Amino acid sequence: MSERVLIIDDDERLAAMLSTYLSKRGYGVVTRPDAASGQAALREGAYDALVLDVMLPDLDGFEVCRAVRATSAIPILMLTARGDELDRIIGLELGADDYLPKPFNPRELLARLRAILRRQARAAARPEPVLRFGALEIDRDAREVRVQGEARRLTSHQFELLLALAERAGRVLTRDQLMEAARGESLEAFDRSIDVHVSRIRAAIEDDPREPRFIKTVRGVGYVFTGAG
């Protein structure tokens, strides 16, 4: 599916030129001539990027940027006929991802658009540093597990095992699948002791390890992390 770009610009000739140029390069393009119709288009459809002119007939583009950023993380490339550096600073402070003064070469706009879309894709692909399930927090970066803010002691192997389960919450994993998923380090030492490690993880994170809420046993198969908070 092609990436969809919304262009809000009252310069009809420029908008038409950009629409043709970007469409030929695989983008789905929608153009709107003012803030009101542009904001309506954002509410009614899904877009991957917004090209937003600063000088609009009904509302300042900066105000549009502020309103969009209050509810959406969509990449925003702002355009302006004014080459004032202050405009650039204001736009970036309001949450724009990039800024391009007019006149410009459409190839430069395409390059900047591709760059902000790549950044957005990388950010979306980057896992959240902390997984939260009610009172349970699993901190990837600190390699720490907390329950109601209190750190719970787990070995490195147990942390990897819990993380593997939590990242696949709702999926039943066999012991072999768990071993494969958790094999970030040398885990040969616990190849035959998954059950022991699960028992110790439960002791660390469950209110009642005998009646676990987070890690359930699926008899004859393996384990599932429910994510129940």
C-alpha positions as CSV (number, residue, x, y, z in Angstrom):
1,M,0.0,0.0,0.0
2,S,1.4,3.4,-1.0
3,E,2.1,6.0,1.7
4,R,-0.6,8.7,1.8
5,V,0.3,12.4,2.0
6,L,-2.0,15.3,2.7
7,I,-1.0,18.7,1.3
8,I,-2.6,21.8,2.8
9,D,-1.7,24.8,0.6
10,D,-3.8,27.5,-1.0
11,D,-1.4,27.8,-3.9
12,E,-3.4,25.6,-6.3
13,R,-0.7,25.4,-9.0
14,L,2.0,24.3,-6.5
15,A,-0.4,21.8,-4.9
16,A,-1.3,20.3,-8.3
17,M,2.4,20.1,-9.3
18,L,3.4,18.4,-6.0
19,S,0.4,16.0,-6.3
20,T,1.5,15.0,-9.8
21,Y,5.2,14.7,-8.8
22,L,4.6,12.7,-5.7
23,S,1.9,10.5,-7.3
24,K,4.3,9.4,-10.0
25,R,6.7,8.3,-7.3
26,G,4.2,6.0,-5.6
27,Y,2.5,8.3,-3.0
28,G,-1.2,8.7,-2.6
29,V,-1.8,12.4,-2.5
30,V,-4.8,14.5,-1.3
31,T,-4.7,18.3,-1.5
32,R,-6.7,20.8,0.5
33,P,-6.7,24.6,0.0
34,D,-7.3,25.8,3.5
35,A,-7.0,24.9,7.2
36,A,-10.7,24.0,7.7
37,S,-10.9,21.5,4.9
38,G,-7.4,20.2,5.6
39,Q,-8.2,19.5,9.3
40,A,-11.4,17.8,8.2
41,A,-9.5,15.6,5.9
42,L,-7.2,14.6,8.7
43,R,-10.1,13.7,10.9
44,E,-11.8,11.7,8.2
45,G,-8.8,9.8,6.7
46,A,-5.5,8.2,7.6
47,Y,-2.3,9.8,6.3
48,D,1.3,9.0,6.7
49,A,2.6,12.6,6.4
50,L,1.3,16.2,6.2
51,V,2.8,18.9,4.0
52,L,1.5,22.2,5.6
53,D,1.8,25.7,4.3
54,V,2.3,28.4,6.9
55,M,0.3,31.1,5.0
56,L,-3.3,29.8,4.7
57,P,-6.3,32.0,4.0
58,D,-8.4,31.1,7.0
59,L,-5.9,30.1,9.8
60,D,-2.1,30.4,10.4
61,G,-0.3,27.2,9.5
62,F,1.4,27.4,12.9
63,E,-1.9,27.1,14.6
64,V,-2.8,24.1,12.4
65,C,0.5,22.5,13.3
66,R,-0.2,23.1,17.0
67,A,-3.7,21.6,16.8
68,V,-2.5,18.6,14.8
69,R,0.3,17.9,17.1
70,A,-1.9,17.9,20.1
71,T,-3.7,14.8,18.9
72,S,-1.4,13.1,16.3
73,A,2.2,12.1,15.8
74,I,1.9,12.4,12.0
75,P,5.2,13.7,10.4
76,I,4.7,17.4,9.4
77,L,6.8,19.2,6.7
78,M,6.0,22.9,6.8
79,L,6.3,25.2,3.8
80,T,6.5,29.0,3.8
81,A,7.1,31.8,1.3
82,R,8.9,33.7,4.0
83,G,12.5,32.8,4.6
84,D,12.5,34.1,8.1
85,E,14.6,31.9,10.4
86,L,12.2,32.7,13.2
87,D,9.4,31.0,11.3
88,R,11.5,27.9,11.1
89,I,12.3,27.9,14.8
90,I,8.6,28.5,15.7
91,G,7.5,25.7,13.4
92,L,10.0,23.2,14.9
93,E,9.1,24.2,18.4
94,L,5.4,23.6,17.7
95,G,6.2,20.0,16.6
96,A,7.0,20.2,12.9
97,D,9.5,17.6,11.7
98,D,11.1,19.7,9.0
99,Y,10.7,23.1,7.3
100,L,11.2,24.1,3.6
101,P,11.1,27.7,2.4
102,K,9.6,28.5,-1.0
103,P,10.5,28.4,-3.8
104,F,12.0,24.9,-3.7
105,N,12.9,22.1,-6.0
106,P,10.3,19.3,-5.7
107,R,13.2,16.8,-5.5
108,E,14.3,18.5,-2.3
109,L,10.8,18.2,-0.9
110,L,10.7,14.5,-1.8
111,A,14.1,13.9,-0.1
112,R,12.9,15.7,3.0
113,L,9.6,13.8,3.0
114,R,11.3,10.5,2.6
115,A,13.7,11.4,5.5
116,I,10.9,12.2,8.0
117,L,9.0,9.1,6.9
118,R,12.1,7.0,7.5
119,R,12.5,8.5,11.0
120,Q,8.9,7.8,11.8
121,A,9.2,4.2,10.6
122,R,12.3,3.7,12.8
123,A,10.6,5.3,15.8
124,A,7.6,3.0,15.3
125,A,9.8,-0.1,15.0
126,R,11.8,0.7,18.1
127,P,10.4,-1.2,21.0
128,E,9.1,0.6,24.1
129,P,11.8,0.7,26.7
130,V,9.4,-0.3,29.5
131,L,6.6,-2.8,29.1
132,R,3.7,-2.1,31.6
133,F,1.1,-4.6,32.7
134,G,-0.8,-3.0,35.6
135,A,1.6,-2.9,38.6
136,L,4.2,-4.9,36.7
137,E,6.9,-3.1,34.8
138,I,9.6,-4.8,32.7
139,D,12.4,-2.3,31.9
140,R,14.4,-3.4,28.8
141,D,17.1,-0.8,29.1
142,A,17.7,-1.2,32.9
143,R,17.1,-4.9,32.7
144,E,14.9,-4.6,35.7
145,V,11.5,-5.9,36.8
146,R,9.4,-3.8,39.1
147,V,6.1,-4.5,40.9
148,Q,4.3,-1.3,42.2
149,G,7.6,0.5,41.7
150,E,9.6,-2.0,43.8
151,A,12.5,-3.8,42.0
152,R,12.2,-7.6,42.1
153,R,15.3,-9.7,41.8
154,L,15.7,-12.0,38.8
155,T,18.7,-13.6,37.2
156,S,19.7,-12.6,33.7
157,H,18.2,-15.8,32.4
158,Q,14.9,-15.3,34.2
159,F,14.7,-11.7,32.9
160,E,15.2,-12.9,29.3
161,L,12.5,-15.6,29.8
162,L,10.0,-13.1,31.3
163,L,10.7,-10.6,28.5
164,A,10.2,-13.3,25.9
165,L,6.8,-14.2,27.4
166,A,5.7,-10.6,27.9
167,E,6.6,-9.5,24.3
168,R,4.3,-12.3,23.1
169,A,1.5,-11.7,25.5
170,G,-1.5,-13.9,24.8
171,R,0.4,-16.4,22.8
172,V,1.0,-19.9,24.1
173,L,4.7,-20.8,23.9
174,T,6.2,-24.3,24.1
175,R,9.3,-24.7,26.2
176,D,11.3,-25.0,23.0
177,Q,9.8,-21.8,21.6
178,L,10.6,-20.1,24.9
179,M,14.2,-21.3,24.7
180,E,14.5,-20.0,21.2
181,A,12.9,-16.6,21.9
182,A,15.0,-16.0,25.1
183,R,18.3,-17.1,23.6
184,G,19.8,-13.6,23.7
185,E,22.7,-14.9,25.7
186,S,24.2,-18.3,26.3
187,L,21.3,-20.1,28.0
188,E,22.4,-23.7,27.7
189,A,22.6,-23.8,31.5
190,F,18.8,-23.6,31.8
191,D,17.8,-25.7,28.8
192,R,16.1,-28.3,31.0
193,S,15.0,-26.0,33.8
194,I,12.3,-23.7,32.2
195,D,9.8,-24.9,34.8
196,V,12.1,-24.0,37.7
197,H,12.8,-20.6,36.3
198,V,9.1,-19.9,35.7
199,S,8.4,-20.9,39.3
200,R,11.0,-18.4,40.5
201,I,9.7,-15.7,38.2
202,R,6.2,-16.2,39.6
203,A,7.6,-16.0,43.1
204,A,9.1,-12.6,42.2
205,I,6.1,-11.0,40.4
206,E,2.9,-12.7,41.4
207,D,0.8,-11.8,44.4
208,D,0.1,-15.6,44.9
209,P,2.5,-17.8,42.9
210,R,0.2,-20.7,43.4
211,E,-2.6,-18.8,41.6
212,P,-0.6,-16.8,39.1
213,R,-2.3,-14.0,37.1
214,F,0.6,-13.2,34.7
215,I,2.1,-16.5,33.7
216,K,-0.3,-19.4,33.2
217,T,0.6,-23.0,32.6
218,V,-1.0,-24.6,29.5
219,R,-0.8,-28.3,30.4
220,G,1.1,-30.4,27.9
221,V,2.1,-27.4,25.9
222,G,4.0,-24.7,27.8
223,Y,3.2,-21.2,29.1
224,V,1.3,-18.1,28.2
225,F,1.7,-14.5,29.6
226,T,-1.7,-13.1,30.0
227,G,-0.8,-9.5,30.7
228,A,-3.5,-9.4,33.4
229,G,-2.9,-6.3,35.6
